[in-house]
Amino acid sequence: MPYDDPDPSDPSMLVGVTAPGTADSTRAMAAVFADEFARLGHPAHEIFGLFENPHYGGPHAALRALGPLAVLAIVREAVARWPVVRIVDAARKEED
């Protein structure tokens, strides 16, 4: 099979579909994205930057649907819910 010629009978062929959603489901999706990156320790400005970047389709679609103020509130809530814990090795700190 040629590279650019998809075969409909190929079970490995990637197929994308859209799923209908409501404002509530979009808000929930945005909260999940924000929570995920807040739990990884990213600050609010980096997480909001993820929503602004069109490369990240899901978060960017949520930003377009909800607006920047709503998304910023969701991001701030996620960052407040998942505070960053910094672990410092006191012995190593003394060596530096």
Secondary structure, DSSP 4 states (H G I P E B T S, - for coil): --TTS--TT-TT----------HHHHHHHHHHHHHHHHHTT--HHHHHHHHH-TTSHHHHHHHHHH-HHHHHHHHHHHHHHS-------HHHHHH-
